[in-house]
Amino acid sequence: NGTIYLPMKYIGEALGEDIRWDKERQLAIFGDEMTETTEDNIYVYAQPIFFRDAIEILIKKVANSGTRYTNMVDPDFVDYSYPTQTSMKITRTMVVGINDVKQVSTLVKKNGKWSVSSIVETSEMYRP
């Protein structure tokens, strides 16, 4: 599907660069320095589940909830993080009518399968 996976070890060797793993941030850093201010470094973030796959799972969950949650087809803001290797947090915000709707969703991996464990949706009057 147009994606190529390469072992980071071999990429680092080919570039002649050291590779460091930052476990807390789930980040591989190629380069001599451990600081993010170095422009010559390459950063690779580990994703236990690809964002597009997680969004697809979330969209199906929202669609199957009836009218319980807002269907955010084209949200104004999306952010995500991986608190652990078996969890993902997705925050989406969208203006709906006169309200600013925010969804904070958590996906978890159990028995090798990812699913939505919670969705918290809040709404407040939109103020441009």
C-alpha positions as CSV (number, residue, x, y, z in Angstrom):
1,N,0.0,0.0,0.0
2,G,2.8,2.4,-0.7
3,T,4.6,1.9,2.6
4,I,8.1,0.7,3.1
5,Y,9.4,-0.6,6.4
6,L,13.2,-0.5,7.1
7,P,15.1,-1.5,10.2
8,M,16.3,1.6,11.9
9,K,19.7,-0.1,12.7
10,Y,20.5,-0.4,9.0
11,I,19.4,3.2,8.2
12,G,21.7,4.5,10.9
13,E,24.6,2.4,9.7
14,A,24.1,3.5,6.1
15,L,24.1,7.2,7.2
16,G,27.1,6.6,9.5
17,E,25.1,7.9,12.5
18,D,24.6,6.7,16.0
19,I,21.1,5.7,17.0
20,R,19.7,6.4,20.5
21,W,16.3,5.2,21.9
22,D,14.4,7.5,24.2
23,K,12.0,5.0,25.8
24,E,9.9,7.7,27.6
25,R,9.1,9.6,24.4
26,Q,9.0,6.4,22.2
27,L,11.6,8.2,20.0
28,A,14.6,6.9,18.0
29,I,17.2,9.6,17.4
30,F,19.7,9.3,14.6
31,G,22.7,11.7,15.1
32,D,25.5,12.6,17.4
33,E,23.5,14.8,19.8
34,M,20.5,13.9,22.1
35,T,19.0,17.4,21.9
36,E,16.1,18.2,19.6
37,T,17.7,21.5,18.7
38,T,20.3,19.8,16.5
39,E,19.1,20.3,12.9
40,D,21.1,17.4,11.5
41,N,19.3,14.8,13.6
42,I,16.6,12.5,12.2
43,Y,13.7,11.6,14.5
44,V,11.6,8.5,14.2
45,Y,8.6,8.1,16.4
46,A,7.4,4.6,17.3
47,Q,3.7,4.0,16.8
48,P,2.2,0.9,18.4
49,I,-0.8,1.5,16.1
50,F,-0.7,3.7,13.0
51,F,-2.8,6.9,13.4
52,R,-4.9,6.2,10.3
53,D,-5.8,2.8,11.6
54,A,-6.7,4.2,15.1
55,I,-8.9,6.9,13.5
56,E,-10.7,4.3,11.5
57,I,-11.5,2.3,14.6
58,L,-12.6,5.5,16.4
59,I,-14.8,6.6,13.4
60,K,-16.6,3.2,13.4
61,K,-17.2,3.4,17.2
62,V,-18.7,6.9,16.9
63,A,-20.8,5.8,13.9
64,N,-22.2,2.8,15.8
65,S,-23.0,4.9,18.9
66,G,-26.1,6.5,17.2
67,T,-26.3,10.1,18.3
68,R,-24.3,9.7,21.5
69,Y,-21.2,11.3,20.0
70,T,-20.5,13.9,17.4
71,N,-19.4,12.5,14.0
72,M,-16.2,14.4,13.3
73,V,-15.7,13.9,9.6
74,D,-13.3,16.8,9.2
75,P,-12.2,18.0,12.6
76,D,-10.6,21.4,13.0
77,F,-7.9,20.0,15.4
78,V,-6.5,16.5,16.0
79,D,-3.7,15.5,18.4
80,Y,-2.6,12.1,19.5
81,S,-0.1,10.5,21.9
82,Y,0.9,7.0,23.0
83,P,1.0,6.9,26.9
84,T,2.1,3.3,26.7
85,Q,2.7,0.6,24.1
86,T,-0.8,-0.7,24.6
87,S,-2.7,2.6,24.7
88,M,-3.3,5.7,22.5
89,K,-5.0,9.0,23.3
90,I,-6.7,11.0,20.5
91,T,-8.1,14.5,21.0
92,R,-10.3,16.0,18.3
93,T,-12.0,19.4,18.3
94,M,-14.6,20.8,15.9
95,V,-17.0,23.7,15.7
96,V,-20.6,22.4,15.4
97,G,-23.2,25.1,15.0
98,I,-22.4,27.6,17.8
99,N,-20.5,25.1,19.9
100,D,-16.9,24.0,20.2
101,V,-17.0,20.2,20.6
102,K,-14.0,18.3,22.0
103,Q,-13.6,14.5,22.0
104,V,-10.9,12.8,24.0
105,S,-10.7,9.1,23.2
106,T,-8.6,6.3,24.5
107,L,-7.8,3.2,22.6
108,V,-6.3,0.2,24.2
109,K,-4.8,-3.1,23.0
110,K,-6.0,-6.2,24.6
111,N,-5.4,-9.7,23.3
112,G,-3.6,-8.3,20.3
113,K,-6.6,-6.2,19.2
114,W,-7.1,-2.4,19.4
115,S,-10.4,-1.0,20.6
116,V,-11.9,2.2,21.9
117,S,-12.1,2.0,25.7
118,S,-13.5,5.5,26.3
119,I,-14.8,8.6,24.6
120,V,-15.3,11.8,26.6
121,E,-17.1,14.5,24.7
122,T,-17.5,18.1,26.0
123,S,-19.1,21.1,24.4
124,E,-18.9,24.8,25.0
125,M,-20.0,27.9,23.2
126,Y,-17.6,28.7,20.3
127,R,-15.7,32.0,20.8
128,P,-13.7,33.0,17.7
